[in-house]
Amino acid sequence: MDARLNFFADPTAGKVLKYFMSAGKALKDSPLPSATQELVALRVSQINGCAVCIDMHTKEAAVAGETSVRLNLVAAWREATVFTEAERAALELAEEGTRVADAAGGVSDEVWAYAAKHYDEEQLTALVILVSFMNTANRLNIITQQPAGNYEPGQFH
């Protein structure tokens, strides 16, 4: 499978993605726990069907010490017992923030309150921006059919 566009060769993409990726770096440096960041990035990518992001975030999480059991259960996190209450709150917010059309109103007050119980304002800000960032990255990759499977951990960081 070949990508429809080569973001690395296109001058406009190069200019825009330089700033986009710096936003991703700022999120990595935020006070939102890195494990939570990878779980949320993975779940958003699963919902959107973004294979290249699933590949990337599964591998990044594994290198960071995440277990295969937890990674495999992200898709069914509600029934899994391996996630903390804080992680569950983040995953729920990520799902409602990704399924905006399906949720018919976005993130509910209950889901927001549950997340706010576990994260301070700076962490919540990072979480909201991460969900938005991942949805954008997923769409860029899906629209242009970026191939998955060859990502090397640390490749973009």
Solvent accessible surface area in square Angstrom, and as a share of the most:
residue,aa,sasa,rsa
1,M,159,0.71
2,D,126,0.65
3,A,34,0.26
4,R,154,0.56
5,L,102,0.51
6,N,89,0.46
7,F,32,0.13
8,F,166,0.69
9,A,75,0.58
10,D,63,0.33
11,P,100,0.63
12,T,91,0.53
13,A,13,0.10
14,G,37,0.36
15,K,141,0.60
16,V,89,0.51
17,L,34,0.17
18,K,130,0.55
19,Y,146,0.56
20,F,39,0.16
21,M,73,0.33
22,S,63,0.41
23,A,43,0.34
24,G,8,0.08
25,K,105,0.44
26,A,66,0.51
27,L,12,0.06
28,K,68,0.29
29,D,99,0.51
30,S,26,0.17
31,P,61,0.38
32,L,3,0.02
33,P,61,0.39
34,S,76,0.49
35,A,44,0.34
36,T,5,0.03
37,Q,7,0.03
38,E,12,0.05
39,L,1,0.01
40,V,1,0.00
41,A,2,0.02
42,L,3,0.01
43,R,23,0.08
44,V,0,0.00
45,S,0,0.00
46,Q,47,0.21
47,I,38,0.19
48,N,35,0.18
49,G,51,0.49
50,C,1,0.00
51,A,58,0.45
52,V,25,0.15
53,C,3,0.02
54,I,53,0.27
55,D,19,0.10
56,M,23,0.10
57,H,15,0.07
58,T,46,0.27
59,K,62,0.26
60,E,24,0.11
61,A,2,0.02
62,A,52,0.40
63,V,105,0.61
64,A,81,0.63
65,G,58,0.56
66,E,28,0.13
67,T,73,0.43
68,S,75,0.48
69,V,86,0.49
70,R,38,0.14
71,L,14,0.07
72,N,117,0.60
73,L,61,0.31
74,V,0,0.00
75,A,57,0.44
76,A,45,0.35
77,W,10,0.03
78,R,117,0.43
79,E,140,0.63
80,A,9,0.07
81,T,133,0.77
82,V,53,0.31
83,F,13,0.06
84,T,78,0.45
85,E,98,0.44
86,A,29,0.23
87,E,16,0.07
88,R,46,0.17
89,A,0,0.00
90,A,0,0.00
91,L,1,0.00
92,E,40,0.18
93,L,5,0.02
94,A,0,0.00
95,E,6,0.03
96,E,39,0.18
97,G,19,0.18
98,T,13,0.07
99,R,91,0.33
100,V,84,0.48
101,A,96,0.74
102,D,115,0.59
103,A,39,0.31
104,A,94,0.73
105,G,73,0.70
106,G,14,0.13
107,V,49,0.28
108,S,41,0.26
109,D,121,0.62
110,E,127,0.57
111,V,9,0.05
112,W,106,0.37
113,A,60,0.47
114,Y,56,0.21
115,A,0,0.00
116,A,45,0.35
117,K,154,0.65
118,H,58,0.26
119,Y,12,0.05
120,D,83,0.43
121,E,143,0.64
122,E,111,0.50
123,Q,34,0.15
124,L,14,0.07
125,T,67,0.39
126,A,6,0.05
127,L,0,0.00
128,V,59,0.34
129,I,85,0.43
130,L,11,0.05
131,V,8,0.04
132,S,65,0.42
133,F,30,0.12
134,M,4,0.02
135,N,18,0.09
136,T,61,0.36
137,A,13,0.10
138,N,0,0.00
139,R,109,0.40
140,L,58,0.29
141,N,28,0.14
142,I,72,0.36
143,I,113,0.58
144,T,7,0.04
145,Q,67,0.30
146,Q,37,0.16
147,P,57,0.36
148,A,45,0.35
149,G,45,0.43
150,N,131,0.67
151,Y,11,0.04
152,E,114,0.51
153,P,54,0.34
154,G,37,0.36
155,Q,97,0.43
156,F,71,0.30
157,H,103,0.46
